[in-house]
């Protein structure tokens, strides 16, 4: 779960810094854990957080156009495959 939260934070920081400039001055204080950092980011970037949880990265699945009957399986990924590490 911690890795997921750090990933969300990274995406938010990267996408924010590309479009809105440097956010490093906003993160000068110490945070006790990853979820605290994520909460801080989502205080201003709630919409980006909602957008992120709809992505293939978050859902761990995506289109599989080269798999037979692809339209029936709803997308394959780590969520519904075995030994996919």
mmCIF file as gemmi writes it, N, C-alpha and C atoms, coordinates in Angstrom:
data_model
loop_
_atom_site.group_PDB
_atom_site.id
_atom_site.type_symbol
_atom_site.label_atom_id
_atom_site.label_alt_id
_atom_site.label_comp_id
_atom_site.label_asym_id
_atom_site.label_entity_id
_atom_site.label_seq_id
_atom_site.pdbx_PDB_ins_code
_atom_site.Cartn_x
_atom_site.Cartn_y
_atom_site.Cartn_z
_atom_site.occupancy
_atom_site.B_iso_or_equiv
_atom_site.pdbx_formal_charge
_atom_site.auth_seq_id
_atom_site.auth_asym_id
_atom_site.pdbx_PDB_model_num
ATOM 1 N N . UNK Axp A 1 ? 0.82 -1.185 0 1 0 ? 1 A 1
ATOM 2 C CA . UNK Axp A 1 ? 0 0 0 1 0 ? 1 A 1
ATOM 3 C C . UNK Axp A 1 ? 0.867 1.253 0 1 0 ? 1 A 1
ATOM 4 N N . UNK Axp A 2 ? 1.977 1.216 0.744 1 0 ? 2 A 1
ATOM 5 C CA . UNK Axp A 2 ? 2.872 2.36 0.801 1 0 ? 2 A 1
ATOM 6 C C . UNK Axp A 2 ? 3.46 2.706 -0.556 1 0 ? 2 A 1
ATOM 7 N N . UNK Axp A 3 ? 3.818 1.668 -1.323 1 0 ? 3 A 1
ATOM 8 C CA . UNK Axp A 3 ? 4.372 1.891 -2.655 1 0 ? 3 A 1
ATOM 9 C C . UNK Axp A 3 ? 3.359 2.587 -3.549 1 0 ? 3 A 1
ATOM 10 N N . UNK Axp A 4 ? 2.106 2.198 -3.428 1 0 ? 4 A 1
ATOM 11 C CA . UNK Axp A 4 ? 1.049 2.821 -4.234 1 0 ? 4 A 1
ATOM 12 C C . UNK Axp A 4 ? 0.938 4.301 -3.895 1 0 ? 4 A 1
ATOM 13 N N . UNK Axp A 5 ? 0.966 4.614 -2.631 1 0 ? 5 A 1
ATOM 14 C CA . UNK Axp A 5 ? 0.853 6.015 -2.21 1 0 ? 5 A 1
ATOM 15 C C . UNK Axp A 5 ? 2.046 6.842 -2.68 1 0 ? 5 A 1
ATOM 16 N N . UNK Axp A 6 ? 3.248 6.26 -2.595 1 0 ? 6 A 1
ATOM 17 C CA . UNK Axp A 6 ? 4.424 6.973 -3.093 1 0 ? 6 A 1
ATOM 18 C C . UNK Axp A 6 ? 4.339 7.173 -4.599 1 0 ? 6 A 1
ATOM 19 N N . UNK Axp A 7 ? 3.776 6.2 -5.304 1 0 ? 7 A 1
ATOM 20 C CA . UNK Axp A 7 ? 3.602 6.322 -6.748 1 0 ? 7 A 1
ATOM 21 C C . UNK Axp A 7 ? 2.633 7.448 -7.07 1 0 ? 7 A 1
ATOM 22 N N . UNK Axp A 8 ? 1.533 7.504 -6.334 1 0 ? 8 A 1
ATOM 23 C CA . UNK Axp A 8 ? 0.571 8.59 -6.539 1 0 ? 8 A 1
ATOM 24 C C . UNK Axp A 8 ? 1.259 9.932 -6.314 1 0 ? 8 A 1
ATOM 25 N N . UNK Axp A 9 ? 2.003 10.016 -5.247 1 0 ? 9 A 1
ATOM 26 C CA . UNK Axp A 9 ? 2.71 11.259 -4.95 1 0 ? 9 A 1
ATOM 27 C C . UNK Axp A 9 ? 3.65 11.628 -6.083 1 0 ? 9 A 1
ATOM 28 N N . UNK Axp A 10 ? 4.404 10.67 -6.569 1 0 ? 10 A 1
ATOM 29 C CA . UNK Axp A 10 ? 5.352 10.944 -7.654 1 0 ? 10 A 1
ATOM 30 C C . UNK Axp A 10 ? 4.635 11.46 -8.888 1 0 ? 10 A 1
ATOM 31 N N . UNK Axp A 11 ? 3.534 10.829 -9.242 1 0 ? 11 A 1
ATOM 32 C CA . UNK Axp A 11 ? 2.774 11.263 -10.415 1 0 ? 11 A 1
ATOM 33 C C . UNK Axp A 11 ? 2.235 12.672 -10.208 1 0 ? 11 A 1
ATOM 34 N N . UNK Axp A 12 ? 1.706 12.934 -9.046 1 0 ? 12 A 1
ATOM 35 C CA . UNK Axp A 12 ? 1.156 14.268 -8.768 1 0 ? 12 A 1
ATOM 36 C C . UNK Axp A 12 ? 2.262 15.317 -8.806 1 0 ? 12 A 1
ATOM 37 N N . UNK Axp A 13 ? 3.386 15.019 -8.185 1 0 ? 13 A 1
ATOM 38 C CA . UNK Axp A 13 ? 4.48 15.99 -8.164 1 0 ? 13 A 1
ATOM 39 C C . UNK Axp A 13 ? 5.024 16.221 -9.568 1 0 ? 13 A 1
ATOM 40 N N . UNK Axp A 14 ? 5.228 15.149 -10.316 1 0 ? 14 A 1
ATOM 41 C CA . UNK Axp A 14 ? 5.756 15.294 -11.672 1 0 ? 14 A 1
ATOM 42 C C . UNK Axp A 14 ? 4.778 16.058 -12.548 1 0 ? 14 A 1
ATOM 43 N N . UNK Axp A 15 ? 3.512 15.672 -12.52 1 0 ? 15 A 1
ATOM 44 C CA . UNK Axp A 15 ? 2.544 16.353 -13.375 1 0 ? 15 A 1
ATOM 45 C C . UNK Axp A 15 ? 2.336 17.798 -12.925 1 0 ? 15 A 1
ATOM 46 N N . UNK Axp A 16 ? 2.384 18.049 -11.638 1 0 ? 16 A 1
ATOM 47 C CA . UNK Axp A 16 ? 2.208 19.412 -11.136 1 0 ? 16 A 1
ATOM 48 C C . UNK Axp A 16 ? 3.392 20.288 -11.502 1 0 ? 16 A 1
ATOM 49 N N . UNK Axp A 17 ? 4.6 19.748 -11.365 1 0 ? 17 A 1
ATOM 50 C CA . UNK Axp A 17 ? 5.77 20.575 -11.643 1 0 ? 17 A 1
ATOM 51 C C . UNK Axp A 17 ? 5.899 20.865 -13.126 1 0 ? 17 A 1
ATOM 52 N N . UNK Axp A 18 ? 5.419 19.978 -13.959 1 0 ? 18 A 1
ATOM 53 C CA . UNK Axp A 18 ? 5.471 20.216 -15.391 1 0 ? 18 A 1
ATOM 54 C C . UNK Axp A 18 ? 4.51 21.325 -15.765 1 0 ? 18 A 1
ATOM 55 N N . UNK Axp A 19 ? 3.339 21.347 -15.149 1 0 ? 19 A 1
ATOM 56 C CA . UNK Axp A 19 ? 2.316 22.315 -15.537 1 0 ? 19 A 1
ATOM 57 C C . UNK Axp A 19 ? 2.245 23.534 -14.622 1 0 ? 19 A 1
ATOM 58 N N . UNK Axp A 20 ? 2.648 23.411 -13.373 1 0 ? 20 A 1
ATOM 59 C CA . UNK Axp A 20 ? 2.426 24.508 -12.43 1 0 ? 20 A 1
ATOM 60 C C . UNK Axp A 20 ? 3.694 25.004 -11.75 1 0 ? 20 A 1
ATOM 61 N N . UNK Axp A 21 ? 4.839 24.526 -12.15 1 0 ? 21 A 1
ATOM 62 C CA . UNK Axp A 21 ? 6.074 25.021 -11.556 1 0 ? 21 A 1
ATOM 63 C C . UNK Axp A 21 ? 6.55 24.186 -10.378 1 0 ? 21 A 1
ATOM 64 N N . UNK Axp A 22 ? 7.543 24.69 -9.718 1 0 ? 22 A 1
ATOM 65 C CA . UNK Axp A 22 ? 8.216 23.995 -8.629 1 0 ? 22 A 1
ATOM 66 C C . UNK Axp A 22 ? 7.372 24.01 -7.361 1 0 ? 22 A 1
ATOM 67 N N . UNK Axp A 23 ? 7.143 22.824 -6.791 1 0 ? 23 A 1
ATOM 68 C CA . UNK Axp A 23 ? 6.372 22.7 -5.556 1 0 ? 23 A 1
ATOM 69 C C . UNK Axp A 23 ? 7.274 22.377 -4.351 1 0 ? 23 A 1
ATOM 70 N N . UNK Axp A 24 ? 8.576 22.401 -4.528 1 0 ? 24 A 1
ATOM 71 C CA . UNK Axp A 24 ? 9.472 21.985 -3.445 1 0 ? 24 A 1
ATOM 72 C C . UNK Axp A 24 ? 9.312 22.835 -2.188 1 0 ? 24 A 1
ATOM 73 N N . UNK Axp A 25 ? 8.987 24.103 -2.331 1 0 ? 25 A 1
ATOM 74 C CA . UNK Axp A 25 ? 8.816 24.948 -1.144 1 0 ? 25 A 1
ATOM 75 C C . UNK Axp A 25 ? 7.59 24.546 -0.331 1 0 ? 25 A 1
ATOM 76 N N . UNK Axp A 26 ? 6.645 23.857 -0.953 1 0 ? 26 A 1
ATOM 77 C CA . UNK Axp A 26 ? 5.446 23.408 -0.248 1 0 ? 26 A 1
ATOM 78 C C . UNK Axp A 26 ? 5.695 22.141 0.566 1 0 ? 26 A 1
ATOM 79 N N . UNK Axp A 27 ? 6.788 21.447 0.275 1 0 ? 27 A 1
ATOM 80 C CA . UNK Axp A 27 ? 7.073 20.185 0.938 1 0 ? 27 A 1
ATOM 81 C C . UNK Axp A 27 ? 8.317 20.264 1.818 1 0 ? 27 A 1
ATOM 82 N N . UNK Axp A 28 ? 8.59 21.426 2.378 1 0 ? 28 A 1
ATOM 83 C CA . UNK Axp A 28 ? 9.778 21.604 3.201 1 0 ? 28 A 1
ATOM 84 C C . UNK Axp A 28 ? 9.67 20.947 4.573 1 0 ? 28 A 1
ATOM 85 N N . UNK Axp A 29 ? 8.455 20.74 5.065 1 0 ? 29 A 1
ATOM 86 C CA . UNK Axp A 29 ? 8.327 20.142 6.398 1 0 ? 29 A 1
ATOM 87 C C . UNK Axp A 29 ? 8.524 18.631 6.317 1 0 ? 29 A 1
ATOM 88 N N . UNK Axp A 30 ? 8.803 18.033 7.466 1 0 ? 30 A 1
ATOM 89 C CA . UNK Axp A 30 ? 8.976 16.583 7.53 1 0 ? 30 A 1
ATOM 90 C C . UNK Axp A 30 ? 7.617 15.907 7.643 1 0 ? 30 A 1
ATOM 91 N N . UNK Axp A 31 ? 7.447 14.844 6.905 1 0 ? 31 A 1
ATOM 92 C CA . UNK Axp A 31 ? 6.215 14.057 6.962 1 0 ? 31 A 1
ATOM 93 C C . UNK Axp A 31 ? 6.531 12.713 7.6 1 0 ? 31 A 1
ATOM 94 N N . UNK Axp A 32 ? 5.657 12.215 8.461 1 0 ? 32 A 1
ATOM 95 C CA . UNK Axp A 32 ? 5.942 10.956 9.154 1 0 ? 32 A 1
ATOM 96 C C . UNK Axp A 32 ? 5.866 9.729 8.249 1 0 ? 32 A 1
ATOM 97 N N . UNK Axp A 33 ? 5.125 9.833 7.143 1 0 ? 33 A 1
ATOM 98 C CA . UNK Axp A 33 ? 4.968 8.669 6.274 1 0 ? 33 A 1
ATOM 99 C C . UNK Axp A 33 ? 4.448 9.095 4.899 1 0 ? 33 A 1
ATOM 100 N N . UNK Axp A 34 ? 4.405 8.15 3.971 1 0 ? 34 A 1
ATOM 101 C CA . UNK Axp A 34 ? 3.932 8.417 2.625 1 0 ? 34 A 1
ATOM 102 C C . UNK Axp A 34 ? 2.498 8.916 2.555 1 0 ? 34 A 1
ATOM 103 N N . UNK Axp A 35 ? 1.581 8.287 3.288 1 0 ? 35 A 1
ATOM 104 C CA . UNK Axp A 35 ? 0.198 8.76 3.235 1 0 ? 35 A 1
ATOM 105 C C . UNK Axp A 35 ? 0.049 10.232 3.651 1 0 ? 35 A 1
ATOM 106 N N . UNK Axp A 36 ? 0.895 10.7 4.547 1 0 ? 36 A 1
ATOM 107 C CA . UNK Axp A 36 ? 0.829 12.108 4.958 1 0 ? 36 A 1
ATOM 108 C C . UNK Axp A 36 ? 1.203 13.032 3.8 1 0 ? 36 A 1
ATOM 109 N N . UNK Axp A 37 ? 2.185 12.622 3.025 1 0 ? 37 A 1
ATOM 110 C CA . UNK Axp A 37 ? 2.59 13.412 1.864 1 0 ? 37 A 1
ATOM 111 C C . UNK Axp A 37 ? 1.464 13.422 0.837 1 0 ? 37 A 1
ATOM 112 N N . UNK Axp A 38 ? 0.877 12.256 0.61 1 0 ? 38 A 1
ATOM 113 C CA . UNK Axp A 38 ? -0.222 12.155 -0.352 1 0 ? 38 A 1
ATOM 114 C C . UNK Axp A 38 ? -1.39 13.045 0.062 1 0 ? 38 A 1
ATOM 115 N N . UNK Axp A 39 ? -1.756 13.019 1.346 1 0 ? 39 A 1
ATOM 116 C CA . UNK Axp A 39 ? -2.839 13.881 1.829 1 0 ? 39 A 1
ATOM 117 C C . UNK Axp A 39 ? -2.53 15.351 1.572 1 0 ? 39 A 1
ATOM 118 N N . UNK Axp A 40 ? -1.279 15.733 1.791 1 0 ? 40 A 1
ATOM 119 C CA . UNK Axp A 40 ? -0.872 17.119 1.566 1 0 ? 40 A 1
ATOM 120 C C . UNK Axp A 40 ? -1.049 17.497 0.092 1 0 ? 40 A 1
ATOM 121 N N . UNK Axp A 41 ? -0.634 16.621 -0.802 1 0 ? 41 A 1
ATOM 122 C CA . UNK Axp A 41 ? -0.776 16.889 -2.242 1 0 ? 41 A 1
ATOM 123 C C . UNK Axp A 41 ? -2.25 16.954 -2.643 1 0 ? 41 A 1
ATOM 124 N N . UNK Axp A 42 ? -3.03 16.012 -2.14 1 0 ? 42 A 1
ATOM 125 C CA . UNK Axp A 42 ? -4.436 15.95 -2.523 1 0 ? 42 A 1
ATOM 126 C C . UNK Axp A 42 ? -5.253 17.115 -1.971 1 0 ? 42 A 1
ATOM 127 N N . UNK Axp A 43 ? -4.728 17.81 -0.987 1 0 ? 43 A 1
ATOM 128 C CA . UNK Axp A 43 ? -5.434 18.983 -0.464 1 0 ? 43 A 1
ATOM 129 C C . UNK Axp A 43 ? -5.634 20.026 -1.566 1 0 ? 43 A 1
ATOM 130 N N . UNK Axp A 44 ? -4.683 20.121 -2.479 1 0 ? 44 A 1
ATOM 131 C CA . UNK Axp A 44 ? -4.795 21.065 -3.601 1 0 ? 44 A 1
ATOM 132 C C . UNK Axp A 44 ? -5.068 20.388 -4.937 1 0 ? 44 A 1
ATOM 133 N N . UNK Axp A 45 ? -4.753 19.098 -5.022 1 0 ? 45 A 1
ATOM 134 C CA . UNK Axp A 45 ? -4.82 18.388 -6.307 1 0 ? 45 A 1
ATOM 135 C C . UNK Axp A 45 ? -5.79 17.211 -6.253 1 0 ? 45 A 1
ATOM 136 N N . UNK Axp A 46 ? -6.949 17.44 -5.701 1 0 ? 46 A 1
ATOM 137 C CA . UNK Axp A 46 ? -7.936 16.372 -5.551 1 0 ? 46 A 1
ATOM 138 C C . UNK Axp A 46 ? -8.369 15.813 -6.913 1 0 ? 46 A 1
ATOM 139 N N . UNK Axp A 47 ? -8.578 16.68 -7.873 1 0 ? 47 A 1
ATOM 140 C CA . UNK Axp A 47 ? -9.015 16.223 -9.201 1 0 ? 47 A 1
ATOM 141 C C . UNK Axp A 47 ? -7.968 15.305 -9.847 1 0 ? 47 A 1
ATOM 142 N N . UNK Axp A 48 ? -6.693 15.652 -9.722 1 0 ? 48 A 1
ATOM 143 C CA . UNK Axp A 48 ? -5.635 14.806 -10.27 1 0 ? 48 A 1
ATOM 144 C C . UNK Axp A 48 ? -5.611 13.442 -9.576 1 0 ? 48 A 1
ATOM 145 N N . UNK Axp A 49 ? -5.897 13.415 -8.297 1 0 ? 49 A 1
ATOM 146 C CA . UNK Axp A 49 ? -5.964 12.15 -7.574 1 0 ? 49 A 1
ATOM 147 C C . UNK Axp A 49 ? -7.084 11.274 -8.101 1 0 ? 49 A 1
ATOM 148 N N . UNK Axp A 50 ? -8.245 11.866 -8.342 1 0 ? 50 A 1
ATOM 149 C CA . UNK Axp A 50 ? -9.366 11.103 -8.905 1 0 ? 50 A 1
ATOM 150 C C . UNK Axp A 50 ? -9.04 10.615 -10.308 1 0 ? 50 A 1
ATOM 151 N N . UNK Axp A 51 ? -8.378 11.439 -11.093 1 0 ? 51 A 1
ATOM 152 C CA . UNK Axp A 51 ? -7.982 11.027 -12.443 1 0 ? 51 A 1
ATOM 153 C C . UNK Axp A 51 ? -7.004 9.863 -12.395 1 0 ? 51 A 1
ATOM 154 N N . UNK Axp A 52 ? -6.058 9.917 -11.465 1 0 ? 52 A 1
ATOM 155 C CA . UNK Axp A 52 ? -5.032 8.882 -11.383 1 0 ? 52 A 1
ATOM 156 C C . UNK Axp A 52 ? -5.62 7.511 -11.07 1 0 ? 52 A 1
ATOM 157 N N . UNK Axp A 53 ? -6.628 7.449 -10.195 1 0 ? 53 A 1
ATOM 158 C CA . UNK Axp A 53 ? -7.156 6.134 -9.821 1 0 ? 53 A 1
ATOM 159 C C . UNK Axp A 53 ? -8.003 5.51 -10.925 1 0 ? 53 A 1
ATOM 160 N N . UNK Axp A 54 ? -8.13 6.189 -12.047 1 0 ? 54 A 1
ATOM 161 C CA . UNK Axp A 54 ? -8.813 5.62 -13.216 1 0 ? 54 A 1
ATOM 162 C C . UNK Axp A 54 ? -7.821 5.104 -14.256 1 0 ? 54 A 1
ATOM 163 N N . UNK Axp A 55 ? -6.525 5.246 -14.008 1 0 ? 55 A 1
ATOM 164 C CA . UNK Axp A 55 ? -5.512 4.868 -14.996 1 0 ? 55 A 1
ATOM 165 C C . UNK Axp A 55 ? -5.209 3.375 -14.951 1 0 ? 55 A 1
ATOM 166 N N . UNK Axp A 56 ? -4.629 2.884 -16.042 1 0 ? 56 A 1
ATOM 167 C CA . UNK Axp A 56 ? -4.214 1.475 -16.108 1 0 ? 56 A 1
ATOM 168 C C . UNK Axp A 56 ? -3.175 1.179 -15.03 1 0 ? 56 A 1
ATOM 169 N N . UNK Axp A 57 ? -2.329 2.147 -14.725 1 0 ? 57 A 1
ATOM 170 C CA . UNK Axp A 57 ? -1.311 1.943 -13.695 1 0 ? 57 A 1
ATOM 171 C C . UNK Axp A 57 ? -1.951 1.651 -12.339 1 0 ? 57 A 1
ATOM 172 N N . UNK Axp A 58 ? -2.934 2.426 -11.962 1 0 ? 58 A 1
ATOM 173 C CA . UNK Axp A 58 ? -3.606 2.229 -10.68 1 0 ? 58 A 1
ATOM 174 C C . UNK Axp A 58 ? -4.453 0.961 -10.683 1 0 ? 58 A 1
ATOM 175 N N . UNK Axp A 59 ? -5.183 0.734 -11.759 1 0 ? 59 A 1
ATOM 176 C CA . UNK Axp A 59 ? -6.099 -0.412 -11.836 1 0 ? 59 A 1
ATOM 177 C C . UNK Axp A 59 ? -5.388 -1.733 -12.098 1 0 ? 59 A 1
ATOM 178 N N . UNK Axp A 60 ? -4.137 -1.661 -12.535 1 0 ? 60 A 1
ATOM 179 C CA . UNK Axp A 60 ? -3.351 -2.848 -12.861 1 0 ? 60 A 1
ATOM 180 C C . UNK Axp A 60 ? -4.018 -3.681 -13.944 1 0 ? 60 A 1
ATOM 181 N N . UNK Axp A 61 ? -4.639 -3.028 -14.881 1 0 ? 61 A 1
ATOM 182 C CA . UNK Axp A 61 ? -5.192 -3.735 -16.036 1 0 ? 61 A 1
ATOM 183 C C . UNK Axp A 61 ? -5.305 -2.755 -17.182 1 0 ? 61 A 1
ATOM 184 N N . UNK Axp A 62 ? -5.418 -3.301 -18.373 1 0 ? 62 A 1
ATOM 185 C CA . UNK Axp A 62 ? -5.524 -2.44 -19.535 1 0 ? 62 A 1
ATOM 186 C C . UNK Axp A 62 ? -5.936 -3.229 -20.756 1 0 ? 62 A 1
ATOM 187 N N . UNK Axp A 63 ? -6.052 -2.583 -21.887 1 0 ? 63 A 1
ATOM 188 C CA . UNK Axp A 63 ? -6.473 -3.278 -23.102 1 0 ? 63 A 1
ATOM 189 C C . UNK Axp A 63 ? -5.451 -4.339 -23.515 1 0 ? 63 A 1
ATOM 190 N N . UNK Axp A 64 ? -5.947 -5.406 -24.103 1 0 ? 64 A 1
ATOM 191 C CA . UNK Axp A 64 ? -5.096 -6.499 -24.564 1 0 ? 64 A 1
ATOM 192 C C . UNK Axp A 64 ? -5.468 -6.855 -26.002 1 0 ? 64 A 1
ATOM 193 N N . UNK Axp A 65 ? -5.143 -5.99 -26.934 1 0 ? 65 A 1
ATOM 194 C CA . UNK Axp A 65 ? -5.582 -6.182 -28.312 1 0 ? 65 A 1
ATOM 195 C C . UNK Axp A 65 ? -4.988 -7.411 -29.005 1 0 ? 65 A 1
ATOM 196 N N . UNK Axp A 66 ? -3.912 -7.982 -28.485 1 0 ? 66 A 1
ATOM 197 C CA . UNK Axp A 66 ? -3.286 -9.135 -29.124 1 0 ? 66 A 1
ATOM 198 C C . UNK Axp A 66 ? -3.687 -10.46 -28.479 1 0 ? 66 A 1
ATOM 199 N N . UNK Axp A 67 ? -4.712 -10.44 -27.654 1 0 ? 67 A 1
ATOM 200 C CA . UNK Axp A 67 ? -5.211 -11.639 -26.985 1 0 ? 67 A 1
ATOM 201 C C . UNK Axp A 67 ? -6.571 -11.988 -27.585 1 0 ? 67 A 1
ATOM 202 N N . UNK Axp A 68 ? -6.759 -13.28 -27.898 1 0 ? 68 A 1
ATOM 203 C CA . UNK Axp A 68 ? -8.03 -13.725 -28.469 1 0 ? 68 A 1
ATOM 204 C C . UNK Axp A 68 ? -9.18 -13.375 -27.536 1 0 ? 68 A 1
ATOM 205 N N . UNK Axp A 69 ? -10.302 -13.007 -28.104 1 0 ? 69 A 1
ATOM 206 C CA . UNK Axp A 69 ? -11.502 -12.629 -27.345 1 0 ? 69 A 1
ATOM 207 C C . UNK Axp A 69 ? -11.234 -11.493 -26.37 1 0 ? 69 A 1
ATOM 208 N N . UNK Axp A 70 ? -10.396 -10.576 -26.759 1 0 ? 70 A 1
ATOM 209 C CA . UNK Axp A 70 ? -10.006 -9.455 -25.89 1 0 ? 70 A 1
ATOM 210 C C . UNK Axp A 70 ? -11.215 -8.687 -25.378 1 0 ? 70 A 1
ATOM 211 N N . UNK Axp A 71 ? -12.217 -8.54 -26.203 1 0 ? 71 A 1
ATOM 212 C CA . UNK Axp A 71 ? -13.378 -7.754 -25.79 1 0 ? 71 A 1
ATOM 213 C C . UNK Axp A 71 ? -14.156 -8.42 -24.66 1 0 ? 71 A 1
ATOM 214 N N . UNK Axp A 72 ? -13.962 -9.709 -24.463 1 0 ? 72 A 1
ATOM 215 C CA . UNK Axp A 72 ? -14.693 -10.429 -23.411 1 0 ? 72 A 1
ATOM 216 C C . UNK Axp A 72 ? -14.001 -10.367 -22.05 1 0 ? 72 A 1
ATOM 217 N N . UNK Axp A 73 ? -12.685 -10.165 -22.056 1 0 ? 73 A 1
ATOM 218 C CA . UNK Axp A 73 ? -11.975 -10.271 -20.775 1 0 ? 73 A 1
ATOM 219 C C . UNK Axp A 73 ? -11.89 -8.96 -20 1 0 ? 73 A 1
ATOM 220 N N . UNK Axp A 74 ? -12.239 -7.838 -20.607 1 0 ? 74 A 1
ATOM 221 C CA . UNK Axp A 74 ? -12.248 -6.568 -19.883 1 0 ? 74 A 1
ATOM 222 C C . UNK Axp A 74 ? -10.885 -6.021 -19.554 1 0 ? 74 A 1
ATOM 223 N N . UNK Axp A 75 ? -9.857 -6.559 -20.165 1 0 ? 75 A 1
ATOM 224 C CA . UNK Axp A 75 ? -8.496 -6.094 -19.914 1 0 ? 75 A 1
ATOM 225 C C . UNK Axp A 75 ? -7.77 -7.009 -18.953 1 0 ? 75 A 1
ATOM 226 N N . UNK Axp A 76 ? -6.529 -7.268 -19.264 1 0 ? 76 A 1
ATOM 227 C CA . UNK Axp A 76 ? -5.716 -8.138 -18.421 1 0 ? 76 A 1
ATOM 228 C C . UNK Axp A 76 ? -4.626 -7.315 -17.754 1 0 ? 76 A 1
ATOM 229 N N . UNK Axp A 77 ? -4.145 -7.803 -16.628 1 0 ? 77 A 1
ATOM 230 C CA . UNK Axp A 77 ? -3.07 -7.132 -15.917 1 0 ? 77 A 1
ATOM 231 C C . UNK Axp A 77 ? -2.694 -7.895 -14.673 1 0 ? 77 A 1
ATOM 232 N N . UNK Axp A 78 ? -1.913 -7.274 -13.814 1 0 ? 78 A 1
ATOM 233 C CA . UNK Axp A 78 ? -1.465 -7.939 -12.595 1 0 ? 78 A 1
ATOM 234 C C . UNK Axp A 78 ? -2.617 -8.344 -11.713 1 0 ? 78 A 1
ATOM 235 N N . UNK Axp A 79 ? -3.702 -7.642 -11.828 1 0 ? 79 A 1
ATOM 236 C CA . UNK Axp A 79 ? -4.858 -7.907 -10.99 1 0 ? 79 A 1
ATOM 237 C C . UNK Axp A 79 ? -5.489 -9.274 -11.268 1 0 ? 79 A 1
ATOM 238 N N . UNK Axp A 80 ? -5.45 -9.741 -12.533 1 0 ? 80 A 1
ATOM 239 C CA . UNK Axp A 80 ? -6.172 -10.968 -12.873 1 0 ? 80 A 1
ATOM 240 C C . UNK Axp A 80 ? -5.334 -11.977 -13.644 1 0 ? 80 A 1
ATOM 241 N N . UNK Axp A 81 ? -4.019 -11.957 -13.494 1 0 ? 81 A 1
ATOM 242 C CA . UNK Axp A 81 ? -3.134 -12.954 -14.097 1 0 ? 81 A 1
ATOM 243 C C . UNK Axp A 81 ? -2.265 -13.591 -13.034 1 0 ? 81 A 1
ATOM 244 N N . UNK Axp A 82 ? -1.84 -14.819 -13.305 1 0 ? 82 A 1
ATOM 245 C CA . UNK Axp A 82 ? -0.934 -15.504 -12.37 1 0 ? 82 A 1
ATOM 246 C C . UNK Axp A 82 ? 0.499 -15.374 -12.841 1 0 ? 82 A 1
ATOM 247 N N . UNK Axp A 83 ? 1.446 -15.38 -11.924 1 0 ? 83 A 1
ATOM 248 C CA . UNK Axp A 83 ? 2.868 -15.365 -12.227 1 0 ? 83 A 1
ATOM 249 C C . UNK Axp A 83 ? 3.24 -14.297 -13.23 1 0 ? 83 A 1
ATOM 250 N N . UNK Axp A 84 ? 2.82 -13.095 -12.981 1 0 ? 84 A 1
ATOM 251 C CA . UNK Axp A 84 ? 3.079 -12.012 -13.908 1 0 ? 84 A 1
ATOM 252 C C . UNK Axp A 84 ? 4.116 -11.027 -13.399 1 0 ? 84 A 1
ATOM 253 N N . UNK Axp A 85 ? 4.953 -11.465 -12.494 1 0 ? 85 A 1
ATOM 254 C CA . UNK Axp A 85 ? 5.941 -10.556 -11.947 1 0 ? 85 A 1
ATOM 255 C C . UNK Axp A 85 ? 7.027 -10.334 -12.932 1 0 ? 85 A 1
